Amino acid sequence: MAETAKKPVKFLKEVSTEMKRVTWPTRKELVRYTGVVIATVAFIAVFFAIVDLGISELIRIILN
């Protein structure tokens, strides 16, 4: 039973060790990555809105 109780503590120690090894982005990199994500999401949203409009119009033409 004592072995099982030590596993979460060991896990948290290993997590702490790994977190110290992480290479964190600089503020400049973080701003750039955030901009890329926002631009990509905006582009995809506009793309799907146009595709949706086109398919809706096509269906409306076919059904009328």
N, C-alpha and C positions, 0 to 999 in steps of 0.2 A: 504494500500500500504506500509506503514511503517513496518508492521509486516513481509511482504514478504522480504523486504530489510534487515531485521535483521537476517533472517535465514542463509544466507551464513556466516555471522560473527559468529553466534552461533555455526555453524557446525565446522568452523576452530578452535574455542576455544576448542571445545570438542575433535577434532583431536589432538590438542596440548597436552591436558590433557592425552589422551590415549597413546600418544607416550612417555610420561614420565613414564608410567607404564610398558612399554615393557621391557622384559629382553633380552638384546642384548648379542649375543655370544661373548666369549673372542676370541682373535686372534688365540689361539691354536685350539679352537673348530671350528672356521671358516675355518682354513687351513685343518683340518681333514674332515669337511663336504664337502669342495670343492674337496678334493682328492677322497672321496667316490663317488661324483657325476661324476667326470671325469672317474673314473674306471668303474662305471656302464654304462655310455654312451659308452665307448670303448668296453666293453664286449658285449653290445647289438648290436653295429655296426658290430663287428666281427661275432656274432651269425647270424644276418640277412644276412651278406655277404655270409656266408657258406650255409645258407638255400637257398638263391637266386642262388648260383652256382649249388647246388644240383638240384633244380627244373629246372634250365636252361638245365643242362645236361640230366635230365630225359626227358624233352620235346624234346631235340635234338635226343635222342635215339629213342623215340616213332615215331617221324616224319621221320626219315631216314630209 
